[in-house]
């Protein structure tokens, strides 16, 4: 039973005497349990190798906010440019009403 690739023996084809010897065979029970343990161990290792590993999509420690600050700064920059453009399009105010406060 040292070769774990042996195919199982069909005990239904054995006569009653051979079947009894096969079931009681010297040391066969220990070999069978070792064989079953090895198969279970190999099956578990195959299962662990095939399952999905835990992954993270972002670099740990960033919190996902590193890009948000740059986007906010760009948005404020655009708002300032729009405000400056709007002020440039306004007509000049008539400042003649403020001349009354001048003291010459």
VOMILO-663010 format. One record per residue: residue in three letters; x, y, z of N, C-alpha, C, CB in turn. Coordinates in steps of 0.1 Angstrom, whole numbers, padded with zeros to 4 digits, always signed. Atoms other than C-alpha are relative to their C-alpha. Glycine has a CB too. Layout:
<nodes>
AlaXYZXYZXYZXYZ
...
</nodes>
This chain:
<nodes>
Unk+0008-0012+0000+0000+0000+0000+0009+0013+0000-0009+0000+0012
Unk-0008-0012+0000+0030+0023-0002-0002+0008-0012+0015-0005+0001
Unk+0003-0008+0012+0021+0033-0037-0015+0004+0000+0002-0009-0013
Unk+0014-0005-0002-0010+0055-0033-0008+0001-0012+0001+0014+0007
Unk+0007-0001+0013-0019+0053-0069-0006-0013-0004+0009+0005-0011
Unk+0006+0013+0003-0031+0017-0067-0015+0002-0001+0003-0010+0011
Unk+0015-0001+0001-0067+0013-0078-0006-0009+0010-0004-0005-0015
Unk+0006+0008-0010-0091-0001-0053-0004-0014-0005-0013+0008+0006
Unk+0004+0014+0004-0098-0038-0052-0015-0002+0003+0009-0010+0009
Unk+0014+0003-0001-0133-0049-0058-0002-0013+0008-0007-0002-0014
Unk+0001+0012-0009-0140-0072-0029-0012-0009-0003-0002+0005+0015
Unk+0012+0008+0004-0173-0084-0044+0005-0012-0008-0010+0008-0007
Unk-0005+0011+0009-0152-0105-0068+0008-0011+0007+0008+0006-0011
Unk-0008+0010-0008-0133-0123-0041-0009-0010+0006+0009+0007+0011
Unk+0008+0010-0007-0144-0156-0026+0000+0004+0015+0005-0014-0002
Unk+0002-0004-0014-0154-0155+0011+0013-0001+0008-0011-0008+0007
Unk-0013+0002-0007-0120-0169+0023+0010+0012-0003+0006-0013-0003
Unk-0009-0010+0004-0100-0144+0003-0004+0014+0006+0002+0001-0015
Unk+0006-0013-0005-0123-0115+0014+0004+0001+0014-0015+0000-0003
Unk-0003-0001-0014-0118-0124+0050+0015+0003+0003-0004-0013+0007
Unk-0014-0003-0002-0080-0125+0047+0003+0014-0004+0008-0011-0009
Unk-0003-0014+0005-0080-0093+0028-0004+0010+0010-0007+0003-0013
Unk+0005-0009-0010-0101-0076+0055+0009+0000+0013-0014-0003+0003
Unk-0008+0002-0013-0079-0090+0084+0015+0001-0003-0004-0013+0006
Unk-0014+0000+0004-0046-0087+0065+0009+0006+0011+0002+0006-0013
Unk-0009-0005-0010-0016-0082+0088+0005+0015-0003+0012-0009+0001
Unk-0004-0014+0002-0011-0044+0092-0007+0007-0011+0015+0000-0002
Unk+0006-0007+0011-0033-0036+0064-0009+0012+0005-0009-0009-0008
Unk+0009-0011-0005-0057-0015+0086+0008+0013+0002-0006-0005+0013
Unk-0008-0012-0002-0029+0008+0096+0004+0007-0013+0013-0003+0008
Unk-0004-0005+0013-0018+0012+0060-0012+0007-0006+0005-0011-0009
Unk+0012-0006+0006-0053+0019+0050-0003+0014+0006-0012-0009+0001
Unk+0003-0013-0007-0058+0047+0076+0011+0010-0004+0000-0002+0015
Unk-0010-0009+0004-0024+0062+0066-0003+0005-0014+0014-0007+0001
Unk+0004-0003+0014-0035+0061+0030-0011+0010-0001-0004-0013-0008
Unk+0012-0009-0001-0068+0078+0038+0004+0014+0005-0011-0006+0008
Unk-0005-0012-0005-0050+0104+0058+0008+0008-0010+0008-0002+0013
Unk-0009-0006+0011-0025+0111+0030-0009+0006-0011+0010-0009-0005
Unk+0009-0004+0010-0053+0114+0005-0008+0013+0005-0010-0011-0004
Unk+0008-0011-0005-0073+0138+0027+0010+0012+0001-0005-0003+0014
Unk-0010-0011-0001-0041+0159+0033+0003+0006-0014+0013-0005+0007
Unk-0002-0005+0014-0034+0161-0004-0012+0007-0006+0004-0011-0009
Unk+0012-0007+0005-0070+0170-0012-0002+0014+0007-0013-0009+0004
Unk+0001-0013-0007-0070+0198+0014+0010+0010-0006+0002-0002+0015
Unk-0010-0009+0006-0038+0212+0000-0004+0004-0014+0014-0007-0001
Unk+0004-0003+0013-0052+0211-0035-0011+0011+0001-0005-0012-0008
Unk+0011-0009-0002-0084+0229-0023+0006+0014+0004-0009-0005+0011
Unk-0006-0013-0005-0063+0256-0005+0008+0007-0011+0009-0002+0012
Unk-0008-0006+0011-0041+0262-0036-0010+0005-0011+0009-0011-0006
Unk+0009-0005+0011-0072+0267-0059-0009+0011+0005-0008-0012-0004
Unk+0010-0010-0004-0092+0290-0037+0006+0014-0003-0004-0001+0015
Unk-0004-0014+0003-0091+0328-0043+0007+0006+0013-0013+0009-0003
Unk-0007-0006-0011-0067+0347-0022-0006+0014+0003+0016+0001-0003
Unk+0005-0013-0004-0076+0378-0002+0009+0011-0007+0000+0002+0015
Unk-0008-0011+0007-0066+0409-0022-0006+0013+0003-0001-0002-0016
Unk+0004-0013-0002-0068+0446-0018+0002+0008-0013+0007+0007+0012
Unk-0001-0007+0013-0075+0469-0047+0008+0013+0001-0014+0004-0005
Unk-0008-0013-0002-0057+0500-0032+0012-0003+0009-0009+0011+0006
Unk-0012+0002-0008-0024+0504-0016-0004+0003+0015+0011+0011-0004
Unk+0003-0002-0014-0027+0500+0022+0005+0013+0006+0005-0012+0008
Unk-0004-0012-0006-0026+0531+0042-0004+0013-0006+0015+0000+0002
Unk+0004-0013+0006-0039+0556+0017-0014+0003+0003+0002-0002-0016
Unk+0014-0003-0003-0075+0553+0026-0008+0003-0012+0000+0011+0010
Unk+0007-0003+0013-0084+0560-0010-0003+0015-0001-0013-0007+0000
Unk+0003-0014+0001-0084+0598-0004+0011+0008-0006-0003+0005+0014
Unk-0011-0007+0005-0051+0607-0020-0004+0007-0013+0012-0009-0002
Unk+0004-0007+0013-0067+0615-0054-0010+0010+0003-0005-0011-0010
Unk+0011-0009-0003-0096+0633-0038+0005+0015+0002-0008-0004+0011
Unk-0006-0013-0003-0074+0662-0026+0004+0007-0013+0011-0001+0010
Unk-0004-0007+0013-0060+0669-0061-0012+0004-0008+0009-0010-0008
Unk+0013-0003+0007-0095+0668-0076-0006+0012+0006-0009-0012+0000
Unk+0006-0012-0007-0107+0693-0050+0008+0012-0004-0001-0002+0015
Unk-0008-0011+0003-0078+0716-0057-0002+0005-0014+0015-0003+0002
Unk+0002-0003+0014-0084+0714-0094-0014+0007-0002+0000-0012-0009
Unk+0013-0006+0001-0121+0722-0089+0000+0014+0005-0010-0008+0009
Unk-0001-0014-0005-0113+0753-0068+0008+0009-0010+0007+0000+0014
Unk-0007-0008+0010-0088+0764-0094-0009+0004-0012+0012-0008-0005
Unk+0009-0003+0011-0114+0762-0121-0011+0010+0004-0007-0013-0005
Unk+0009-0009-0005-0139+0780-0100+0006+0014+0001-0005-0004+0014
Unk-0007-0013+0000-0114+0808-0095+0002+0006-0014+0014-0001+0007
Unk-0002-0004+0014-0107+0810-0132-0014+0005-0006+0005-0011-0009
Unk+0014-0004+0004-0145+0812-0139-0003+0014+0006-0010-0010+0003
Unk+0003-0013-0007-0148+0840-0113+0008+0011-0007+0003-0001+0015
Unk-0009-0011+0006-0119+0860-0128-0006+0003-0014+0014-0005-0001
Unk+0005-0002+0013-0134+0855-0163-0013+0008+0000-0002-0013-0008
Unk+0013-0007-0002-0168+0867-0151+0003+0015+0003-0009-0007+0010
Unk-0003-0014-0004-0153+0898-0135+0007+0008-0012+0010+0000+0012
Unk-0006-0007+0012-0133+0906-0167-0010+0004-0010+0011-0009-0006
Unk+0011-0003+0009-0165+0906-0187-0009+0011+0005-0008-0012-0003
Unk+0009-0010-0005-0183+0931-0165+0005+0014-0005+0000+0000+0016
Unk-0004-0014+0004-0184+0968-0176+0006+0007+0012-0012+0007-0006
Unk-0005-0009-0010-0165+0994-0157-0011+0008+0007+0011+0009-0005
Unk+0010-0007-0007-0185+1010-0130+0003+0015-0001+0000-0004+0015
Unk-0001-0014+0000-0192+1047-0131+0004+0005+0014-0014+0007-0005
Unk-0005-0004-0014-0172+1061-0102-0001+0015+0002+0015-0004+0001
Unk+0002-0014-0002-0183+1097-0106-0008+0003+0013-0007+0006-0012
Unk+0007-0003-0013-0206+1094-0076+0009+0000+0012-0011-0010+0002
Unk-0010+0000-0011-0176+1088-0054+0008+0012+0001+0008-0013-0001
Unk-0008-0012+0000-0161+1121-0063-0004+0010+0011+0000+0007-0014
Unk+0005-0009-0010-0181+1139-0037+0008-0001+0013-0015-0002+0003
Unk-0008+0002-0012-0159+1124-0010+0014+0005-0001-0001-0015+0004
Unk-0014-0005+0002-0127+1138-0024+0001+0013+0007+0004+0000-0015
Unk-0003-0013-0006-0112+1166-0004+0012+0005-0007+0001-0001+0015
Unk-0012-0006+0007-0089+1188-0024+0006+0011+0008-0004+0005-0014
</nodes>
